[in-house]
Amino acid sequence: MSVEPVEDRVFKGIVLMMLAFLVFTGIDTSAKWLVLAGMAPLQVVFVRYAGHAVLSLLLAFPREGRAMFRSRNLKLELLRGFFLLGSTVCNFVAIKYLPLTFTITIFFATPLVVCALSIPLLGERVGPRRWAAICVGFVGVLVAIRPWNGDLHWAILFSLTAVVMASFYFVLTRRLAGVDSAATQQFYCAWLATLLIAPFALMDWSWPADAVSWVPFCLIGFFGWGGHQLLVVAHRCAPASTLSPFIYVQIVYMTASSWIIFHQPPEGRHIAGAAIILCSGLYIWMRERTLQAQA
C-alpha cells in the first residue's frame, strides 16, 4: 500500500483546503434542497455517504486493490469516521430548522476548537499572531451574520455539537496523514457512516418528489467524496492549525449559493464580514510564506 508522506507545502495545502470547502458548500446546498423538498435528514445523510462510499470504492480499488482495506491504525480510522458522521447528522438536522448562513456562522467556531485541540493532540505550536488572525476572522463572521439579533432555536445545540465533532475529525485527519493513504481514509469514513446510518434511513424510505431534486440527490455523494479527497491531501501538506482558519472562506461560497440557488441575496453586512474573513485568511497565508522564507 502506497502511503503518501507528510509534506511541508503550506501554500498547496491552503489552496486545496479552499477548494475542499467550495465542494463542501455543494453538500450543504444539496442537503438543504432535499430536506426542504421533504426528505428526512437521516435519509439525506445516507444518500450523501452511500454515494461517497461507492465512489471511493470504484475509483480507488482498481489502483489500490485490497491494500486500501488495510489500515495501520484502524481504531483511529473508525473514530475519525464516527466524528464525521456525527457532525454530518447534527448539521443536517440543524439546517432543517435554521438558515444556512446561521449554521455556517456557528460552524466557523471550528478553527478555535481545532487550534485548542491541536496543542495537546498533535503537539503543534500555535502562536499569538495566528490566534489573533483566527479571532479576527470569527469577528468577521459575526459581523456578517449578527446571530444575536434573532431568537435562539433549540436546533443550535445540534450545530454546536457538529462543531465539536468536526474539530475532532480535522485533528484526526492530520494524525492519520502519512499513516494511511487517502484511499484508505476515504473508504473507512464513508463506509462506516453508510453502514451505521442505513438501518435508520431505510425504514421509511422516500425518493425525491420532483425531477429537479434528483440533481442534488445524485450529486451530494460526489461532493462528499471530492471534498474529503481534497481535505486529506491538504492536511498532508500543512498543519491542521494552519489550515483550519481557511474554512472562513466558505462564507463567500455559501453566500453565493444562497443567492443563486435559494434567491437570498447578500446584505451589506455580509459583504463587510466576508472582507474581514478574507483579510484574516490572507494574513495567515502571508505569515506562513514569511516563516518559510526565513527557515
matplotlib code that plots the C-alpha trace (Angstrom):
import matplotlib.pyplot as plt

x = [0.0, 1.4, 1.1, 1.9, 4.4, 3.6, 4.9, 5.8, 4.0, 1.8, 0.7, -0.5, -2.3, -4.1, -5.2, -6.5, -8.3, -10.1, -11.1, -12.4, -14.7, -16.0, -17.0, -18.4, -20.7, -22.3, -23.0, -24.9, -26.7, -27.8, -28.9, -30.9, -32.6, -33.5, -34.7, -36.9, -38.2, -39.5, -36.7, -35.9, -32.4, -31.2, -32.2, -30.2, -27.2, -27.5, -27.6, -24.6, -22.4, -23.7, -22.7, -19.3, -18.7, -19.4, -17.2, -14.4, -14.5, -14.9, -12.2, -9.6, -9.9, -8.6, -5.4, -5.0, -6.5, -7.1, -4.4, -7.0, -8.7, -5.6, -5.2, -2.1, -4.4, -7.9, -9.1, -8.2, -9.8, -13.1, -13.0, -12.4, -15.3, -17.6, -16.9, -17.5, -20.8, -21.9, -21.0, -23.0, -26.1, -26.1, -25.6, -28.3, -30.8, -29.9, -30.2, -33.8, -34.7, -32.0, -30.9, -27.7, -26.0, -26.7, -25.5, -22.3, -21.8, -21.7, -19.6, -17.0, -16.1, -14.3, -10.8, -10.8, -11.6, -9.1, -6.3, -7.1, -7.1, -4.0, -1.8, -2.4, -3.3, -0.9, 1.8, 1.6, 2.6, 0.0, 1.5, -0.4, -0.5, -2.3, -4.7, -5.3, -6.0, -8.4, -10.3, -10.4, -11.9, -14.5, -15.4, -15.9, -18.4, -20.3, -20.4, -21.8, -24.5, -25.2, -26.7, -27.6, -30.4, -32.6, -34.3, -32.2, -33.7, -33.2, -31.5, -28.5, -27.5, -27.1, -24.9, -22.7, -22.3, -21.4, -18.6, -17.1, -17.3, -15.9, -13.0, -12.0, -12.4, -10.0, -7.4, -7.6, -7.2, -3.9, -3.0, -3.6, -1.6, 1.3, -0.2, -2.9, -3.4, -6.1, -8.0, -8.0, -9.2, -11.9, -13.0, -13.4, -15.1, -17.6, -18.5, -18.6, -21.2, -23.2, -23.5, -24.3, -27.0, -28.6, -30.9, -32.5, -32.6, -34.1, -37.0, -39.4, -37.6, -38.9, -37.5, -37.2, -40.7, -39.7, -37.3, -35.1, -34.5, -32.8, -29.9, -28.7, -29.8, -27.2, -24.5, -24.3, -22.3, -19.8, -19.4, -18.7, -16.0, -14.4, -14.3, -12.8, -10.3, -9.0, -9.2, -7.0, -4.3, -4.4, -3.7, -0.8, 0.7, 0.2, -0.6, -4.3, -4.0, -2.7, -5.4, -8.4, -8.8, -9.5, -12.9, -13.9, -13.8, -16.9, -19.0, -18.3, -19.3, -22.4, -23.5, -23.2, -25.1, -27.9, -28.2, -28.1, -29.9, -32.3, -32.7, -31.4, -29.0, -26.3, -26.7, -24.1, -23.1, -22.5, -20.1, -18.3, -18.0, -16.7, -14.0, -12.8, -12.7, -10.7, -8.2, -7.8, -7.0, -4.7, -2.7, -2.2, -1.1, 1.4, 2.6, 3.3, 5.1, 7.4, 8.2, 9.0, 11.4, 13.2, 13.6]
y = [0.0, 3.3, 5.9, 9.4, 11.1, 14.2, 17.2, 20.7, 22.6, 25.1, 27.1, 23.9, 22.8, 26.2, 26.1, 22.5, 23.5, 26.4, 24.1, 21.5, 23.9, 25.1, 21.5, 21.1, 24.0, 21.7, 19.2, 21.7, 23.2, 19.8, 18.8, 21.9, 21.4, 17.8, 18.5, 21.3, 19.0, 16.6, 14.1, 13.2, 14.4, 10.8, 9.8, 12.7, 11.6, 8.1, 9.3, 11.6, 8.8, 6.0, 7.9, 8.8, 5.2, 3.8, 6.4, 5.8, 2.0, 2.3, 5.0, 3.7, -0.1, -0.6, 1.3, 0.3, -3.2, -4.9, -2.7, 0.1, -2.0, -2.3, 0.4, 1.0, 2.5, 1.0, 2.4, 5.9, 5.5, 4.3, 7.1, 9.6, 8.2, 8.3, 12.0, 12.9, 11.0, 12.7, 16.1, 15.5, 14.2, 17.1, 19.6, 18.2, 18.2, 21.9, 23.1, 21.8, 24.4, 27.1, 29.2, 28.0, 31.3, 30.8, 27.2, 28.2, 31.0, 28.5, 26.1, 28.8, 28.4, 25.2, 26.8, 28.0, 24.4, 22.9, 25.2, 24.3, 20.5, 20.6, 21.6, 18.5, 16.0, 17.0, 18.8, 21.8, 25.3, 28.0, 31.4, 34.6, 36.1, 33.1, 33.1, 36.8, 36.2, 33.4, 35.5, 38.4, 36.0, 34.9, 38.5, 38.9, 36.0, 37.7, 41.0, 39.1, 37.2, 39.0, 35.9, 37.8, 39.6, 36.6, 34.3, 31.2, 28.0, 24.6, 23.3, 25.5, 22.7, 20.4, 23.0, 23.3, 19.5, 19.5, 22.0, 19.8, 16.6, 18.3, 19.7, 16.2, 15.0, 17.6, 16.8, 13.1, 13.7, 15.3, 12.4, 9.9, 11.9, 9.7, 6.8, 5.6, 6.5, 8.9, 6.0, 4.1, 7.1, 7.7, 4.1, 3.9, 7.2, 6.7, 3.0, 3.3, 6.1, 4.3, 1.1, 2.8, 5.0, 2.5, 0.7, 4.0, 5.7, 2.7, 2.0, 4.5, 5.4, 8.2, 9.2, 12.8, 14.1, 16.1, 15.9, 18.9, 17.2, 14.3, 16.6, 17.2, 13.6, 12.4, 15.0, 15.1, 11.9, 13.2, 16.4, 14.3, 12.2, 15.2, 17.5, 14.9, 13.8, 17.4, 17.7, 14.6, 15.8, 19.3, 18.0, 16.0, 19.3, 21.6, 21.5, 21.4, 24.7, 26.5, 25.1, 25.4, 29.2, 28.9, 27.4, 31.0, 31.4, 29.2, 32.3, 33.6, 30.3, 29.9, 33.5, 32.8, 29.6, 31.2, 34.0, 31.7, 28.6, 29.9, 33.5, 35.2, 38.0, 39.2, 42.3, 44.9, 43.3, 40.1, 41.8, 43.6, 40.4, 38.5, 41.2, 40.8, 37.0, 37.1, 39.5, 37.2, 34.2, 36.3, 37.4, 33.8, 32.9, 35.8, 34.9, 31.3, 32.4, 34.7, 32.0, 29.6, 32.1, 32.6, 28.9]
z = [0.0, -1.0, 1.7, 0.7, 3.1, 5.1, 3.2, 4.1, 1.3, 3.2, 0.2, -1.7, 1.5, 1.8, -1.9, -1.5, 1.7, 0.0, -2.9, -0.4, 1.2, -2.1, -2.8, 0.8, 0.0, -2.5, 0.3, 2.4, -0.5, -1.7, 1.8, 2.3, -1.0, -0.3, 3.3, 2.1, -0.6, 2.0, 2.6, 6.2, 7.4, 8.1, 4.6, 3.2, 5.4, 4.0, 0.3, 1.0, 2.4, 0.2, -2.9, -1.3, -0.3, -3.8, -5.5, -3.0, -3.9, -7.6, -8.1, -5.7, -5.8, -9.3, -8.3, -4.7, -4.7, -1.3, 0.2, 0.6, 3.2, 5.4, 8.0, 10.1, 12.8, 12.5, 15.8, 14.8, 11.3, 12.9, 15.5, 12.7, 10.7, 13.8, 14.4, 10.7, 10.7, 14.0, 12.6, 9.4, 11.2, 13.6, 10.8, 8.6, 11.5, 12.2, 8.6, 8.5, 11.1, 10.8, 7.8, 6.1, 6.9, 10.7, 10.8, 8.9, 11.4, 14.3, 12.3, 11.9, 15.5, 14.4, 13.9, 17.5, 18.7, 16.3, 17.5, 21.1, 20.3, 18.1, 21.0, 23.2, 20.5, 17.7, 19.6, 17.3, 18.3, 17.7, 18.1, 19.3, 15.8, 14.4, 17.3, 16.7, 13.0, 13.8, 16.2, 13.7, 11.1, 13.6, 14.3, 10.5, 10.7, 13.5, 11.5, 8.5, 10.3, 13.7, 15.3, 18.5, 16.7, 16.4, 18.9, 19.7, 18.4, 20.1, 16.9, 17.8, 20.1, 17.1, 15.4, 18.4, 18.6, 14.9, 15.6, 18.3, 16.3, 13.1, 15.1, 16.3, 12.7, 11.4, 14.1, 13.5, 9.7, 10.5, 12.8, 10.0, 7.4, 6.4, 8.3, 5.9, 2.2, 1.1, -0.4, 2.9, 4.8, 2.3, 2.4, 6.2, 6.8, 4.0, 4.6, 8.3, 8.1, 5.4, 7.3, 10.6, 9.2, 6.8, 9.3, 10.4, 6.9, 5.1, 7.4, 5.8, 2.6, 0.3, -3.2, -4.5, -5.2, -8.3, -11.2, -10.0, -6.7, -8.4, -9.2, -5.6, -4.8, -7.3, -6.7, -2.9, -2.7, -5.3, -3.3, -0.2, -1.9, -3.7, -0.7, 1.6, -1.0, -1.2, 2.6, 3.2, 0.7, 2.2, 5.7, 4.3, 3.1, 6.1, 9.9, 10.9, 12.9, 9.8, 7.5, 9.8, 9.5, 5.8, 6.4, 6.8, 3.0, 2.9, 3.9, 0.5, -1.2, 1.0, 0.3, -3.4, -3.1, -1.1, -3.7, -6.8, -5.5, -2.8, -4.1, -1.0, -2.0, 0.5, 2.5, 3.1, 6.4, 4.6, 2.2, 5.1, 7.1, 4.1, 3.6, 7.2, 6.9, 3.6, 5.2, 8.1, 5.8, 3.6, 6.7, 7.8, 4.3, 4.1, 7.6, 6.6, 3.4, 5.5, 8.0, 5.2, 3.6, 6.9, 7.5]

ax = plt.figure().add_subplot(projection="3d")
ax.plot(x, y, z, "-o")
ax.set_aspect("equal")
plt.show()
